[in-house]
Amino acid sequence: MSANRLREVRENRLVSKSELARKAGISALTISRIEKGSSCRQETKRKILAALGLRPLEKDKVFPEN
């Protein structure tokens, strides 16, 4: 069970895991782990949001609070 919508948002924007990882400056393995529900640091979330063209205030679109 995934606790985030990263894969859905990424696929809707037609961005591959490797492309998102490159833009965010993190590994594709990290993207995979997050998409499978692993937690990540706030800094990593910020990098992913920026790479997707989202503002920090839009984080709930990708990382909804439980």
N, C-alpha and C positions, 0 to 999 in steps of 0.2 A: 504494500500500500504506500502510495507516494503522498508526502506531506506538502508537496508543492506542485505548481503548474508549469515548471520550467520547460519540460518537453513539449507540452501543448503550445505554449507561447513561442518557443523556438521554431517548431514546425509550422505554425501559422505564419511566421515571418520568413519561411523558406530559408532558414539558416541551418547549416550542418553543425554537428557537435564540434568538429575540428575548427570550423570557421568562428564559432562563438568562443571557443577556447582561445584561439589566436587573438581575437579582438579584446577579450577580457584579460589576457596575459596569464592564463591559468592552463592546466593540462586538460586534455579531452577526457582523461580518466576521471578527473575531478568532476567534470560536467556529468559524466555517466553516473557517478556515485550520487550526486545531488539529485539527478532525475529519478534514481531508484529509491530516494527517500532519506539518504544520509543527511545529517545536519552539516552546516558549514558556518564559518565565521561571518560576522557582519561585513567585514572588508571584502570577502569573497562575493557576498550578495551584492554589494555596491558595484564591484567590477562587472558582474554579470548584468545587472540592470543597465549600467552605462553602455555596455557592449550591445545590448538590445535596443538602445535608444530611449530608455525609460528614465524618468527622474526618480530619486529616492522616495519621494512621496507616493509613487505608483508601485511600490514594492509589493503591496497586497495582490496585485494582478499576477505575480509570479510566486510570491512567498506569503500566502495568506496566514494570518495568525490563527493558532488553534485555540 
